[in-house]
């Protein structure tokens, strides 16, 4: 029997604060991970029971919807499940850093809002897995907040299916942030060049978001007092911004 006494769990928080509460509370977080094993379809049939309705992030969205869930809510909840599932692999460094960041109310609300916004804008549910990896890199201070925001935006604007070509390009170019070192070998490394040649056009989608640099190949030659423009073939190049993005997603392994 439910108690009639007020309970702090009865409070309906804003989506951003409810998400941060869900992520920072190990009990709520682990409970959500356990619920993910049941399956979202089954849980939604009994939402008003003691299941999802007790998880802050879902409780707040249900309260906002009142009439029930639309398709977009269903998809958003699937993203939440996949995002939170990333906590299965986190280490103590991540947990400690997240706790420290959670102590500042204003910062907590801003971070929660950014995550809600990023998750809602993802056009592929599987991108939630990648967003967690970016979030984890930020929490562990491997990237700055600005980079976290940039990579989150990039994730919204690329096709995950084409990342295999971007990865092949970086391997084919023998990219490494330190010029004297090279990428660790990969089973498919020898085929990377062939894969890039066959799908060269797919790399163009990564230029506008900065994961690949485009050198236009134009220069000038002095002739008397006036420079003469010379047009040379353009060239696509790897860069550290794109290399870091692939590292965070676990697609590049650097040499020690």
SVG drawing of the C-alpha trace seen along z (x, -y; Angstrom):
<svg xmlns="http://www.w3.org/2000/svg" viewBox="-5 -46 64 55">
<polyline fill="none" stroke="black" stroke-width="0.4" points="0.0,0.0 1.3,-3.4 1.9,-6.0 -0.1,-9.3 2.9,-11.1 4.7,-13.5 7.8,-12.1 10.7,-13.8 10.3,-11.2 6.8,-12.6 8.4,-15.8 8.3,-16.3 11.6,-17.9 12.3,-19.7 13.6,-17.3 17.2,-18.5 17.3,-18.2 15.5,-14.9 18.1,-13.5 21.0,-14.6 19.4,-13.1 18.9,-9.8 22.5,-9.8 24.1,-10.9 22.1,-8.5 23.7,-5.1 20.5,-3.4 18.3,-5.0 20.9,-4.5 21.4,-0.9 17.7,-0.4 17.3,-1.8 20.0,0.4 18.2,3.4 14.9,2.3 16.5,2.1 16.8,5.8 13.0,6.1 12.4,4.1 10.8,0.7 7.7,2.1 6.7,4.2 7.5,1.4 5.3,-1.1 2.3,1.1 2.5,0.7 4.0,-2.7 1.9,-3.9 2.9,-1.0 6.1,-0.9 8.4,-0.8 9.5,-3.6 7.2,-6.0 9.7,-6.0 12.6,-7.0 12.9,-10.8 13.7,-11.4 10.7,-9.4 8.4,-10.6 9.0,-14.2 8.2,-13.4 5.1,-11.5 3.9,-14.5 4.5,-16.8 2.7,-14.6 -0.4,-13.9 -2.3,-12.2 0.4,-9.6 3.3,-9.1 3.8,-10.1 6.1,-8.4 8.8,-11.0 8.6,-10.2 9.0,-6.5 12.1,-7.1 13.5,-9.5 13.1,-6.9 14.9,-4.4 17.8,-6.9 17.8,-7.4 18.0,-3.6 21.0,-3.3 22.7,-6.4 22.4,-5.1 23.5,-1.6 27.0,-3.2 27.3,-3.4 27.9,0.4 31.5,-0.2 32.5,-3.3 35.4,-3.4 36.0,-5.0 37.6,-8.1 34.4,-8.7 32.1,-8.3 34.2,-10.6 34.4,-13.3 30.6,-13.1 29.9,-13.5 32.1,-16.6 30.4,-18.2 27.0,-17.4 27.5,-19.6 27.1,-22.9 23.3,-23.5 23.6,-25.9 26.2,-23.8 24.2,-20.6 21.1,-22.2 23.1,-23.5 24.7,-20.1 21.4,-18.3 19.8,-20.7 22.6,-20.2 22.2,-16.4 18.4,-16.5 18.8,-18.7 21.5,-16.5 19.6,-13.3 16.4,-14.8 18.1,-15.9 19.8,-12.6 18.2,-11.1 19.5,-7.6 18.8,-5.8 22.2,-4.1 23.9,-7.5 23.0,-7.6 25.8,-5.1 28.3,-7.4 26.9,-10.4 27.6,-8.6 31.2,-8.0 31.6,-11.7 30.0,-12.6 32.3,-10.2 35.4,-11.7 34.2,-15.1 33.4,-13.9 36.9,-12.4 38.3,-15.7 39.8,-14.2 38.1,-16.9 36.9,-20.4 33.2,-21.4 33.6,-23.3 34.8,-20.1 31.9,-18.1 29.5,-20.6 31.2,-20.5 31.3,-16.7 27.7,-16.5 26.7,-18.8 28.8,-16.8 27.1,-13.6 23.7,-15.1 24.9,-16.0 26.7,-12.9 25.6,-9.4 27.1,-6.8 27.1,-4.3 29.8,-6.4 32.2,-6.4 33.7,-3.2 35.0,-5.2 36.3,-8.0 38.1,-5.4 39.6,-3.8 40.7,-7.2 42.6,-7.9 44.2,-4.5 45.1,-4.8 46.8,-8.2 48.7,-6.7 47.4,-9.4 48.8,-10.1 48.7,-13.4 52.5,-13.0 54.3,-12.9 56.9,-10.4 54.3,-7.8 51.7,-5.7 48.4,-4.1 48.5,-0.6 47.8,2.0 44.2,3.1 43.0,6.4 41.6,4.5 44.3,1.8 45.7,3.1 42.3,2.8 41.7,-0.8 43.2,-2.5 41.0,-0.4 37.9,-1.1 38.6,-4.9 39.1,-4.9 35.8,-3.1 33.9,-5.4 35.8,-8.6 32.6,-10.7 31.3,-9.7 34.2,-11.7 32.8,-14.9 30.1,-14.9 32.8,-15.1 34.4,-18.2 31.7,-20.7 31.8,-19.4 35.6,-19.6 36.4,-15.9 38.4,-16.1 40.3,-19.1 40.2,-20.3 43.2,-21.9 42.1,-23.8 45.6,-23.7 45.6,-27.3 48.8,-29.3 50.4,-32.4 53.5,-33.1 55.2,-36.5 55.4,-38.1 56.9,-41.5 54.9,-43.5 51.7,-41.4 50.9,-37.9 49.6,-35.4 47.2,-32.8 48.0,-29.2 45.3,-26.5 46.5,-23.0 44.4,-19.9 42.6,-20.0 43.5,-17.4 41.6,-15.9 43.7,-15.6 43.3,-14.1 43.4,-16.5 43.6,-16.1 40.0,-17.2 38.8,-14.3 41.4,-11.9 40.2,-12.7 36.6,-12.1 37.4,-8.7 39.5,-7.8 36.6,-8.7 34.3,-6.5 36.8,-3.7 37.5,-3.6 41.2,-4.4 43.8,-2.8 47.0,-4.8 50.4,-3.4 51.8,-3.6"/>
</svg>
